[in-house]
Amino acid sequence: MSGATEDRYPDVFGLAQGVDAGGRESARTEVASRLAELPHRAVRLSHDIPASAALLDKVAGAI
């Protein structure tokens, strides 16, 4: 990660000590609500890149 800001995963373990991804709370809420409307799929990927890519292609085609 580089630049003036960092991209980060949600701080599920509280290790970022209150540092968030920035932006307005209303914007984060709007993004979260839009993401929640998308279909949810659980997939298990492996280190076999071609097989994982084929699986993702299959899942994306079904959405």
C-alpha positions in Angstrom: 0.0 0.0 0.0 1.3 3.4 -0.9 0.3 7.0 -1.3 -1.1 9.5 1.1 -3.8 7.2 2.4 -4.0 3.5 2.9 -6.7 1.1 1.7 -7.6 -1.2 4.5 -9.9 -4.1 5.4 -12.5 -3.4 8.1 -10.8 -3.3 11.5 -12.7 -6.3 12.9 -10.1 -6.8 15.7 -9.8 -3.2 16.7 -6.1 -3.0 15.8 -6.3 0.3 13.9 -7.0 2.2 17.1 -10.0 4.2 15.7 -8.5 5.0 12.3 -11.1 4.5 9.6 -11.1 4.7 5.8 -12.0 8.4 5.8 -15.0 10.0 4.1 -18.3 11.0 5.5 -20.3 8.6 7.7 -23.3 9.2 5.4 -21.2 8.1 2.4 -20.0 5.0 4.1 -23.6 4.2 5.1 -24.8 4.7 1.5 -22.1 2.4 0.1 -22.8 -0.3 2.7 -26.5 -0.2 1.9 -25.9 -0.5 -1.8 -23.4 -3.4 -1.3 -26.0 -5.2 0.9 -28.4 -5.2 -2.0 -26.0 -7.3 -4.2 -26.3 -11.0 -4.4 -24.2 -12.9 -1.8 -22.2 -16.0 -2.8 -19.7 -17.9 -0.7 -16.9 -19.5 -2.7 -13.8 -21.4 -1.7 -10.7 -20.4 -3.8 -7.4 -22.2 -3.8 -3.9 -21.7 -5.0 -4.9 -23.3 -8.3 -5.3 -20.0 -10.2 -6.9 -21.4 -13.4 -9.4 -23.4 -11.3 -10.2 -20.4 -9.1 -10.6 -18.2 -12.2 -13.0 -20.7 -13.8 -15.1 -20.9 -10.6 -15.3 -17.1 -10.4 -16.3 -16.9 -14.0 -19.0 -19.5 -13.5 -20.4 -17.7 -10.4 -20.3 -14.3 -12.1 -22.2 -15.8 -15.1 -24.9 -17.0 -12.7 -25.6 -13.6 -11.1 
